[in-house]
Amino acid sequence: MQTVRRLIEEGFSKGNLKAVDEVVSPTCIEHQRFDPPLPAGAEGVKTLITNLRRMMPDLNLTVEDTIAAGDKVWLRNKARGTNLGEVMGHPATGKRVVIDIIDVCRIEGGRIEGGRREGGRIVEHWGIADNLALLEQLGIV
């Protein structure tokens, strides 16, 4: 769980791209759909963080809930930020948004502690962000 929490807190919330290299495998498989598609592995995560922080420079993700079983970690996150950059082809609105995000990460490596894998790197990710809520809060739909 610490691996994924570090990605959320250091990578997404602080924009620390070095943390991404430490917790995401260069061969990580991304199952979440993006248009245009992201590069593979850690480079894709860094591209995503850069794009999100361009859209919302004050982006902050908070881990609300986590569940870990075997090599997978499920998270419910809250994303908060002020829209100061283009969103899906629409100009910045200056509005604050709060949306929910669900993530599932598969971890390889590290050690098993208390039935959970600690340490290691993210090798697979599935995610769903509430993009409809984002667009509604921005007044786009």
N, C-alpha and C positions, 0 to 999 in steps of 0.2 A: 504493500500500500504506500510505503514511503516513496517509492519510485514515481508513482503516478501523482501523488500529492506534490512532489518536488516539481514535476513538469507543470502542474497547474499553477503553483505559487511562484516559482522562479521564472519559468518560461513564459506562460501566458500573462500572469499578473504583473511581472516586473520587466518583461521583455528580454530576459537573460537568455540569449541564444546559445551560450556555452553550456548551459544546463541541459539543453535539448540533446546535445551530442553525448552527454554523460548518461542520460536515461532512456534515450530512444535509439534502437538499433538502426544502423545505416540501411538495413534490408527490411525494415518494418513495413508491413502490409496495411494500407489504409482502405477500409471498407466504406467509409463515409463518402458520399458523392459530392464532388465539387466541380464547378464549371467556371473556368477551365480546370481540368484535373491537376492535382498537385504533383510535384516531383515525388519520386519514391523515397521511402525511409525518412531519416532525420531531416534531410533537406526539405522535404515536403512540409514537415511540422514547422520548421523555421520560416518557410514561405507563408504558411497560414498565420503564424504569430505576427509576422511583419505586416501582412495585409490587414489583419484585424486591428492591430495597433495604429495603422494608418487611418482606418475608419473611425476608431475610438482610441485616441492616445492615452486616455485615463482608464483603459480597460482593466477590470478587476474581476477575477473569478474566485468564488468562495465555494469550497467543498462543503456541501450540506449533509450528505450521507455517503457512506461507503459500505460495500460488502465485498469480502474476499473469499474465494473458494478455489483451492488448488492453484492453478496458474492464472486465474482471472480475477480482475478487480472491477466492480461496478461502482460508478459514481453518479450522484445527482449534484449538479453544480448550479450556481446562480452567477450569471454574467451581468456586470453593471458597467455602464460607460456613457460618455457623451459623444454623440455623433458629430464629428468634425471633419469627416472625409466621405467620399462617395460610397454609396451602398447600392450594389446591384444596378449600376448605371444611373442612380438618382443622386442629385447633389446633397451635400451635407445639410442637416436641419438644425443642428445645435441642440437637439433634444436629448434628454437623459433616457436611457432604456434599462430595463431589467428583464432578462429572459432566463428560462430554464434550459439546461443542457444535460443529457444523459450520455455517459461514456462507458464503454466496456473496453478494457485493455487486457491483452494476454502478455504475461511476463515470462521471460526465460532467464535462467541463471540465478544468481543469488543463493539464498538459503531458505529452508523451510523452518518456520518458527511458529509454534502454536497452531499448526495446521495451515498456516499462510506462508506464501512466498514473500520474503523481504529482500530488498536489493534487486539485482538483475536489471534487465532492460526491457522496454516495451517492444514487442515484436509484431503485434497486431492490434488494430484499433477499430472499433465500431462506434459511431457517435450520431446523436440526433439533437440538433439545436432547434428551439422553437422559433423558426424564421418567420412564421406568420405573426407571432407576437411582436417580433422586432419590427416588421413592416407596418403593423398597426400602430405601434407606439411612435413610429417616425412619421405617421400620417401618409404613408405611401399607399396603403390599401385601407 
